[in-house]
Amino acid sequence: MKALGILVLAIICFVVAQGTNITLFFYLFYLLLALLLLAYVWAWSNLQGVAVSRDVGTRRAQVGEEARERLILDNQWPLPKLWVEVQDHSDMPLHAGGFVAYLPGNARRRWTLRTPCTMRGKWTLGPVTLHSGDPFGIFKLERPIGSTADIIVYPATISLPEFRLPSAELPGGADLRSRTFHVTPNVATIREYVPGDSFNRIHWRSTARTNKLMVKEFELDPTADVWVVIDMHERSQAVSEEARTLYRDRRLGREIQVPESTEEYIVSAAASVGRHLLNGSRNVGLLGWGQHREIIPPEREARQLYKMLESLAVLRAHGTHPLSEVLIAEAAQFSRSSTMVLITSSVDPGWVTSLQQLLYRGIQTVVILIDQETFGGWPGADSIIGKLNELRVPVYRIEQGQSLDHALRQPIAATGAYR
C-alpha cells in the first residue's frame, strides 16, 4: 500500500508539473520514482544469495523430550543483509515460529531451536519462508525455501516393574528341553562337529578357542507369543477438557501441557507393556485397526521395540470397525500358546462375547481397560469388568490422571496363575 501511495503521489506530481511547468514538481516526480526503484532493489537483494539449511540432531524423539535442530543461514553475497526474517512452517506443536537475523557479507549464522515433544506423531520441520524489506518500509518481499526434514516422536513409555502376565499353555509339555533340529533362540550346549551338521550351527568363538570345529545344539523355544492388541475404534474414545502438565519449561518459564484422551492412554499403555515384555525376552507383536490395519508379527529382537514405537507414533483412533469385529477378523493370528494383552476403552459388551470365543480356544488374555467415564465419556466400565470377572480374565483399570505403573501393579480380579 505504501508503494501504491508513493506511485500515485509521483503521478500527481508529474501531472502538476506538466500543467504548471514548475521544475520542483519534476524533481519530486523523479525523486519518488527513484525512491520506489531503490527500495524495491534493496528489498529484492536482501533475499538473494541467502542459502538455508537445516541440521536435525536426531530424527527420533519421545514425548517428554526436546527435539533439537539447527538452522543455518549463509550469505553468499559480499553485501550485508540488514535484516532477514525467517519464518518456519513446521507442523510440530510448540515449534518456534521464526526469528530475525542480520547477515554480514559472506557470513554464516546458526540458530539452535529446541522444541518440547508433547504429542506423538510424524512431523515435518519446514519449509521456510524468508521475508525482508527496505529501510523505508515501502516493500516487504518473501522468498519460499523448501528445506524440510521429518521427525518421529514416539509415545511416552513408563517402567512397569510389577506387571505380570498369566501363564500360557506352551507347546511340548514336559519335553521342552529336548533337542531340536530347528534353529531357535535357546542354545542347549556346544559339541564337536560331525559330518552332516549344518554350517550355520558352527560356533566360531568356541572353534577358535579349541582349535576344533564346534557346533551349537538348540532346545525348543519355551516362550509363548504375546500379542498387544489395541482398540483404535473412533467411537470408543473420549477426550477430557482438562489438560495434563507434562513438565515445566524453565527456559521459557511456562508449563508444557498435553491433552488428556483415552487414545493417548491406550497408546502409552501399549508402548510401556511392549517395552516391559521385550525386556523380559518375550516374543511380542502388535495389532490394531486405526486409519489402517497395523500388524507387527511377534519377535524378541531389540529392533522390535522401535518397530512398535514407530507404528504407535502414527497410528490414530480413526478406525471404523468396533473391537468385536477386529477380534473375530484377526482370530487366526492367535494360536493356543498365545497370550493377548487387550487394551481398550470400549464399554460395548459385544467385544466381550468375541473375546469369549478366543478364551474357549485356550488363548490367555489380560485386559487393560481405560475408564472413559473419567474422561467425560460413557459409563459402563463396571459392567464390562463384571463380565470379565465371570470369565476369570485379569482386568487392570486405568482412570484419568492415574499413574500407569500404579494402575498395572495388581489386576482388579487376580485370577489364574502368574509368573
C-alpha positions in Angstrom: 0.0 0.0 0.0 2.9 2.4 0.7 4.4 1.7 -2.7 1.0 2.4 -4.3 0.6 5.6 -2.4 4.0 6.8 -3.4 3.3 5.9 -7.1 0.1 7.8 -7.0 1.8 10.8 -5.5 4.5 10.6 -8.2 1.8 10.6 -10.9 0.1 13.6 -9.4 3.5 15.4 -9.3 4.0 14.6 -12.9 0.6 15.8 -13.9 1.0 19.1 -11.9 4.5 19.6 -13.5 3.1 19.2 -17.0 0.3 21.7 -16.2 2.3 24.3 -14.4 5.8 23.7 -15.8 7.3 24.1 -12.3 10.7 22.5 -12.0 10.1 21.4 -8.4 7.3 19.0 -9.3 9.5 17.4 -12.0 12.2 16.9 -9.3 9.7 15.4 -6.9 8.4 13.1 -9.6 11.9 11.8 -10.4 12.8 11.5 -6.7 9.7 9.4 -5.9 10.3 7.1 -8.8 14.0 6.7 -7.8 12.8 6.0 -4.2 10.5 3.3 -5.4 13.2 1.7 -7.6 15.8 1.9 -4.8 13.5 0.4 -2.2 12.5 -2.5 -4.4 16.0 -3.3 -5.4 17.1 -3.1 -1.8 14.4 -5.4 -0.6 14.9 -7.8 -3.5 18.7 -8.0 -3.0 18.2 -8.8 0.7 16.6 -12.1 -0.3 19.1 -13.1 -2.9 22.3 -15.1 -2.2 20.9 -16.5 1.0 21.0 -20.2 1.5 19.1 -22.0 4.2 20.0 -25.5 5.5 18.6 -27.5 8.4 20.7 -29.8 10.7 18.4 -32.1 12.8 20.1 -33.5 15.8 18.0 -36.7 15.8 15.2 -37.9 13.7 13.7 -39.8 16.6 12.4 -38.4 19.9 9.9 -39.3 22.6 7.1 -37.5 24.3 8.7 -35.5 27.2 12.0 -34.9 25.5 13.2 -32.0 23.5 13.8 -32.1 19.7 16.9 -30.1 18.7 17.7 -28.7 15.3 19.9 -26.1 13.9 19.0 -23.6 11.1 22.0 -22.3 9.1 21.8 -19.1 7.0 24.6 -18.5 4.5 25.0 -15.0 2.9 26.8 -15.8 -0.3 27.0 -12.2 -1.4 29.6 -9.7 -0.3 26.9 -7.2 0.6 25.4 -7.4 4.1 21.7 -8.2 4.7 20.4 -5.6 7.2 17.5 -7.8 8.3 16.1 -11.1 7.1 13.1 -12.7 8.9 13.0 -16.5 8.9 9.5 -17.9 9.2 9.3 -21.7 9.8 6.2 -23.5 8.7 6.8 -26.7 10.7 3.6 -28.5 11.8 5.2 -29.8 15.0 3.3 -28.5 18.1 5.0 -25.7 20.0 7.6 -25.3 17.3 9.3 -21.9 17.2 7.7 -19.7 14.6 10.8 -17.9 13.4 13.4 -15.1 14.1 15.0 -12.0 12.6 18.7 -12.1 11.6 21.4 -9.7 10.4 23.8 -11.3 7.9 27.2 -9.6 7.2 28.7 -10.1 3.8 29.9 -13.7 3.1 29.0 -14.7 6.6 27.1 -17.6 8.2 24.7 -17.5 11.1 23.4 -20.5 13.1 20.4 -20.7 15.4 19.6 -23.7 17.6 15.9 -24.4 18.1 14.6 -26.6 21.0 11.1 -27.9 20.7 9.4 -29.8 23.6 7.9 -33.0 22.3 4.3 -33.0 23.6 2.5 -35.1 21.1 3.4 -38.4 19.3 3.4 -38.5 15.5 5.4 -37.9 12.4 6.0 -34.2 12.0 7.6 -32.1 9.2 10.2 -29.5 10.1 9.9 -26.8 7.4 9.6 -25.4 4.8 11.0 -22.0 5.4 9.9 -18.6 4.1 12.4 -15.6 4.1 11.0 -12.1 4.5 12.8 -8.9 4.0 12.3 -5.2 3.0 13.8 -1.9 2.5 14.8 0.6 5.3 11.8 2.9 4.4 9.3 0.1 4.9 7.9 0.5 1.4 8.3 -3.0 0.1 8.2 -6.3 2.0 9.1 -9.3 -0.1 9.2 -13.0 0.6 11.1 -16.0 -0.8 10.0 -19.6 -0.1 12.7 -22.2 0.5 11.8 -25.9 0.6 14.2 -27.0 3.3 12.3 -29.8 5.1 13.1 -32.7 7.4 10.9 -35.3 9.1 11.0 -36.2 12.8 9.1 -39.0 14.5 8.0 -38.5 18.1 7.5 -41.8 19.9 4.8 -42.2 22.6 5.9 -42.0 26.2 6.8 -45.2 28.0 6.7 -45.9 31.7 8.6 -48.7 33.6 6.2 -51.4 34.8 8.3 -53.5 37.3 5.2 -55.3 38.8 3.2 -56.1 35.7 2.7 -59.8 35.1 1.1 -62.0 32.5 -0.9 -65.2 33.1 0.9 -68.4 32.0 0.1 -69.7 28.6 -0.2 -73.4 27.5 3.2 -73.9 26.0 3.7 -76.5 23.2 5.8 -79.6 24.0 4.7 -80.2 27.6 7.4 -81.9 29.6 9.5 -82.4 26.5 10.5 -78.7 26.3 14.2 -79.4 26.9 14.6 -82.0 24.2 16.9 -81.3 21.4 15.5 -79.9 18.1 16.8 -79.8 14.5 15.4 -76.3 14.2 17.4 -73.2 15.0 15.8 -71.5 18.0 17.0 -68.7 20.3 17.8 -71.2 23.1 21.2 -72.8 22.8 21.5 -76.0 24.8 25.1 -76.9 24.5 28.2 -77.0 22.3 29.7 -80.2 20.8 32.2 -81.2 18.2 31.2 -81.1 14.5 30.1 -84.3 12.8 29.6 -84.8 9.1 26.1 -83.7 8.2 25.9 -80.8 10.6 24.8 -77.5 9.0 27.4 -74.8 8.7 25.1 -72.2 10.2 25.3 -74.1 13.5 29.1 -73.6 13.8 30.1 -71.6 16.9 33.2 -69.8 15.7 34.4 -68.5 19.0 34.5 -72.0 20.5 36.1 -73.2 17.3 38.9 -70.6 17.6 39.4 -71.4 21.3 39.5 -75.2 21.0 41.1 -75.4 17.5 38.2 -77.8 16.6 35.0 -77.3 14.7 32.3 -76.8 17.3 28.6 -76.6 16.6 25.6 -75.5 18.7 22.6 -77.6 19.8 19.3 -76.0 20.4 16.2 -76.5 22.6 12.6 -76.0 21.8 11.6 -72.4 22.4 9.5 -72.3 25.7 8.3 -68.8 25.3 4.7 -68.2 24.1 3.9 -65.3 21.7 2.4 -62.2 23.3 0.1 -60.0 21.2 -0.6 -56.5 22.3 -4.0 -55.7 20.8 -5.2 -52.0 20.9 -8.7 -50.8 20.3 -8.5 -47.8 17.9 -12.2 -47.6 17.1 -13.1 -43.9 16.8 -16.4 -44.1 18.6 -14.9 -45.8 21.6 -12.7 -42.8 22.5 -13.2 -39.9 24.8 -11.2 -36.6 25.2 -11.1 -34.7 28.5 -11.5 -31.0 28.7 -8.7 -30.9 31.3 -5.0 -30.8 30.2 -2.2 -32.5 32.0 1.1 -30.7 32.7 3.9 -32.7 31.1 6.7 -30.6 32.6 7.7 -27.0 33.3 10.0 -25.3 30.8 12.4 -23.3 32.9 13.9 -21.7 29.9 10.7 -20.1 28.8 9.1 -20.0 32.2 5.9 -21.9 31.2 4.2 -25.2 31.8 4.1 -27.7 28.9 0.6 -29.2 28.8 -0.8 -32.0 26.7 -4.4 -33.0 26.1 -5.9 -36.0 28.0 -7.6 -38.6 25.9 -8.3 -42.4 26.1 -6.5 -42.7 22.8 -3.2 -41.4 24.2 -3.6 -43.6 27.3 -4.1 -46.7 25.1 -1.0 -45.9 23.0 1.1 -45.1 26.1 0.0 -48.3 27.8 0.7 -50.4 24.7 4.2 -48.9 24.3 5.0 -49.4 28.0 3.7 -53.0 28.1 5.6 -53.8 24.9 8.9 -52.5 26.3 8.4 -54.3 29.6 7.8 -57.7 27.9 10.6 -57.3 25.4 13.0 -56.5 28.3 11.8 -59.8 29.7 12.9 -61.6 26.4 9.3 -62.3 25.3 8.1 -62.6 21.7 5.9 -59.5 21.4 3.7 -58.5 18.5 1.3 -55.6 17.9 -2.2 -55.5 16.3 -4.6 -52.6 15.9 -7.0 -51.2 13.4 -6.8 -47.4 13.2 -6.7 -45.4 10.0 -5.2 -48.6 8.6 -4.7 -52.2 9.6 -1.5 -52.4 11.6 0.1 -55.7 12.4 3.6 -56.5 13.6 4.4 -60.2 14.0 5.8 -61.3 17.3 9.6 -61.1 17.7 12.0 -60.6 20.6 14.8 -58.7 18.8 15.9 -55.3 20.2 14.6 -53.7 17.0 11.1 -54.9 17.7 10.6 -52.2 20.3 11.4 -49.5 17.8 9.2 -51.0 15.2 6.3 -50.9 17.7 7.1 -47.4 18.8 7.3 -46.2 15.2 3.9 -47.8 14.4 2.3 -46.4 17.6 3.6 -42.9 16.9 1.5 -42.6 13.7 -1.5 -44.9 14.5 -4.6 -42.8 15.2 -8.0 -43.8 16.6 -9.8 -43.4 13.2 -10.9 -47.0 13.0 -14.4 -47.7 11.6 -14.6 -51.3 12.9 -15.5 -51.9 16.5 -13.3 -54.1 18.7 -15.7 -57.1 18.4 -15.3 -57.2 14.7 -11.5 -56.8 14.9 -11.2 -59.8 17.3 -13.2 -62.0 15.0 -11.4 -60.9 11.9 -7.9 -61.5 13.4 -8.7 -64.7 15.4 -6.4 -66.7 13.1 -3.4 -64.7 14.3 -3.6 -66.2 17.8 -2.5 -69.8 18.5 -3.3 -71.8 21.5 0.1 -70.9 23.0 -0.5 -67.1 22.6 -1.2 -64.6 25.3 -3.1 -61.5 24.4 -2.9 -58.1 26.2 -6.1 -56.3 25.1 -6.1 -52.5 25.7 -9.4 -50.8 25.1 -11.7 -48.1 26.4 -14.9 -49.6 24.8 -18.0 -50.1 27.0 -19.7 -52.1 24.3 -20.4 -55.6 25.7 -20.2 -57.1 22.2 -16.4 -57.4 22.3 -16.6 -59.5 25.5 -18.6 -62.1 23.6 -16.0 -62.1 20.8 -13.2 -62.4 23.4 -15.1 -65.4 24.9 -14.7 -67.4 21.7 -10.9 -66.8 21.9 -10.8 -68.0 25.5 -12.5 -71.2 24.5 -9.6 -71.9 22.2 -7.2 -71.6 25.2 -5.8 -68.2 24.4 -4.8 -66.5 27.7 -5.9 -62.9 27.9 -5.2 -59.8 30.1 -7.5 -56.8 29.6 -6.3 -53.2 30.4 -9.5 -51.1 30.5 -9.3 -47.4 30.2 -12.3 -45.9 32.0 -13.6 -43.5 29.5 -16.2 -42.1 32.0 -13.4 -40.4 33.9 -12.5 -38.6 30.6 -16.1 -37.4 30.2 -17.2 -40.3 28.1 -19.8 -43.0 28.5 -20.2 -45.0 31.7 -20.2 -48.8 31.7 -16.7 -49.9 32.8 -18.1 -51.6 35.9 -20.4 -53.8 33.8 -17.5 -54.8 31.5 -15.3 -55.6 34.5 -18.1 -57.8 36.0 -18.4 -59.8 32.7 -14.7 -60.3 32.5 -14.6 -61.4 36.1 -17.1 -64.1 35.3 -14.8 -65.3 32.6 -11.9 -65.2 35.0 -9.9 -62.7 32.9 -7.5 -60.5 34.8 -8.5 -56.9 34.4 -6.5 -53.7 35.0 -8.4 -50.5 35.3 -6.9 -47.1 34.4 -8.6 -43.8 35.2 -7.7 -40.3 34.0 -4.7 -38.9 35.9 -3.8 -42.3 37.3 -0.2 -43.3 37.1 0.3 -46.2 34.6 2.8 -48.1 36.7 0.5 -47.9 39.8 -2.6 -49.0 37.8 -0.8 -52.1 36.4 0.6 -53.4 39.7 -2.3 -55.6 40.5 -5.4 -56.7 38.5 -8.8 -56.0 39.9 -9.6 -59.7 39.8 -6.4 -61.6 40.4 -7.4 -65.0 38.8 -5.3 -67.6 37.3 -1.6 -68.4 37.6 1.0 -65.7 37.4 4.7 -65.8 36.7 
